[in-house]
Amino acid sequence: MPSPHTPQTQPPMTERRNSGGLPLGENGLPLNGAQAFSESSERVVAYLNAHTPLADWSVSRVVHGEQVHVHVHQEQLLSTGARIDWKESFCSRMASGAAHVVRDSRTDPDYSDLGASEYVGAYAGYTISDDRGEMFGVLCGVRTEPLSDEEQLDEQLLNLFSELLSTQLELARGIDRERRRIELSEALANTDALTGLLNRRGWDAMVADAQERLESFGDAVAVAVVDLDGLKQVNDTQGHTAGDNLIIRAAQTLKEAGGASCHVARYGGDEFMILANGVVPSQAATFFETFDAALASAGVAASCGFAAAEPGLASLADCLSEADRMMYQRKHSAR
């Protein structure tokens, strides 16, 4: 009989594919790797909470020098969306070669100097690899008190879970890469006739994709709202052709400033949206200053607001609302 600690394996993945070439699940729908990874991560942290002496468990993402907790079973310390400087984290020390299990952080020479040791008494962690063989993040658990002599952690089990999550992540990214290529190609075909940028329908598809990646993988993403200043006056005094030329110039400027990591849409008459992949909250202000400078250099007066999404804390819908508020504040301040 299998050990009670042996994780239950899933049935093998079917090879059925739809007309677009996407692999299908047992329900006949295209497989969704992001959703599968989320479900697996949540099952793992819930299991470890129930079967180990550590209270809080997390599947986290390490990106741009920060560790952000994405899938969390919380009782005391960890929470979804919480961020910490990677170099100041227990997980950073573990990934650099220190012990995977810390029974008492206050007495362990590899961990006791960390500020977090004041409130983290015990720790366990193993890294999770991505589909490129690089570190994606960490499966880790903590609690406030040190472990007693009677309390034990099965390191082999923790290592097995981290390896299974790494395999799941590789499969998820592979499945979603093709699914996303097809879906994003369809989204990119929805363009604005005047500017060639994404239209509202295409933009909405891009946002839905980014939100899914944010929730499942903790992929960094930020958004901006840009509103042209004085378009009505240009239309009234110089004619609509001049107004259209202003819109086209603004669109070209934003697209060139964004580069390959950004998607730019014309959302309304004089309103543009920017979705920037790979931008974390600490980078957002500096990143979007580039667009302000580019518009000013092109002679386009505009007001811009921005916000960066955070798993469990700020969805892209929240960010768009915040960016819109900031844009209007800046527009009114400039008058």
Buried (B, 14 or more C-beta within 10 A) or exposed (E): EEEEEEBEEEEEBEEEEEEEEBBBBEEEEBBBBBBBBBBBBBBBBEBBBEEBBBBBBBBBBBBEEBBBBBBBBBEBBBEBBBBBEBEEBBBBBBBEEBBBBBBBBEEBEBBEEBEBBEEBBBBBBBBBBBBEEEBBBBBBBBBBEBBEEEBEBBEEBBBBBBBBBBBBBBBBBEBBEBBBEBBBEEBEEBBBEEBEBBBBEBBBBBBEBBBBBBBBBBBBBBBBBBBBBBBEEBBEEEEEEEBBEBBBBBBBBBBEBBEEEBBBBBBEEBBBBBBBBBBBBEBBEEBBEEBBEBBEEBEBBBBBBBBBBBBBBBBBEBBBBBBBEBBBEBBEEEE
